[in-house]
Amino acid sequence: MARIFDGPDAPRRFRILGASHLLSVTVFVLLNALIVVFRARIRDTALDTILRLLIASLLLANELGLSLWRIRFRLWTIQTSLPLHLCGVSVILAAVMLCTRSFAVFELTYFWAMGGALQGLLTPDVEGYDFPHFRFLTTIISHGLIVTANLTMVFVLGMRPTFVSYLKSMAVVNAYAVAMLLFNRATGANYGFLCRKPETPTLFDVLGPWPWYLLSLEAIAWVLSFLFLIPFLLV
């Protein structure tokens, strides 16, 4: 079995819905369930501050750790290692949101978390590395904690996205896509997977070839984000 900090020559045996993947998802389901169940006991207490700062710290430390691992094995490049995938941006924004209790940031990250990070947790791009490899852990932790951060804002702090939040989020994500397309073209990168699909199996694989899968992603983003808004429109 690979050791946690092995380099790029470590075995790559990850399987979608394999034992390690299902266990990881289960851990985050239980974590989020505990936050929902005990939300009243957490709200307006020191536990609220501790929980938010702990999640924010883990998100940032996880992102920094991934960069240090890449630097250690000379894998860090501007084309692959900047936090410019949507989930990388969400990591930073979620940490800011948790520390500042910012509703303006929550309006964006709620939809990105539930529509993007959640999908990334269910079909993670771990580059083939399996548990307990560090690359596997960083991917699962970042996507899982982005979801947890936003659910904490909903259930503990009582924040509610609105229809205007939905429109703002979609406008920003489309502006981000345009900016990343230009950046990718200038650097040869593939941030946002806007220029080609991930190498490991993901939702992208059923959406057609490039560039048509971008249109499919756009439609899915609008529909999926609205589905996660509906509970707040009904209550």
Secondary structure, 3 states (H helix, E strand, C coil): CCCCCCCCCCCCCCCCCCHHHHHHHHHHHHHHHHHHHCHHHHCCCHHHHHHHHHHHHHHHHHHHHHHHHHHHCCCCCCCCCCCCCHHHHHHHHHHHHHHHCCHHHHHHHHHHHHHHHHHHHHCCCCCCCCCCCHHHHHHHHHHHHHHHHHHHHHHCCCCCCCHHHHHHHHHHHHHHHHHHHHHHHHHCCCHHHCCCCCCCCCHHHHCCCCCHHHHHHHHHHHHHHHHHHHHHHHC
